[in-house]
């Protein structure tokens, strides 16, 4: 079986998933812009 990724990559993926849940899925008014500001800056 191949390598999935480094620990650093997994931390980033978890951070992006948490931001997606917070700003898009669980938000009363979804804000993709807030998601991008959180995970991509």
Beta strands, then each sheet from edge to edge (+ up, - down):
end
